[in-house]
Amino acid sequence: MSKYIDFIPETASEEYALLAGRVEAFANYVVHEKYSISKEMCAAMLGFELPTEQTVKSESDDKDENWFDENQDGDIA
């Protein structure tokens, strides 16, 4: 991700101010955006990089997975 401002916070207060500013800008953008926003724009505004390759799991893949630990009676452990 390219950075437009080369600012590295040196204290916790500076880091907080930087993050608070990003969140405030992001919130303002979300409120005023008429259409759906992209995850790329969200990542850019909040200052993180998206993974280069993502695999999307389909709903049919979830059928075989147990989301809860179950004992043999089917009760949640």
Secondary structure as GFF3:
##gff-version 3
##sequence-region A 1 77
A	DSSP	alpha_helix	12	32	.	.	.	ID=ss1
A	DSSP	alpha_helix	39	46	.	.	.	ID=ss2
A	DSSP	three_ten_helix	59	64	.	.	.	ID=ss3
###
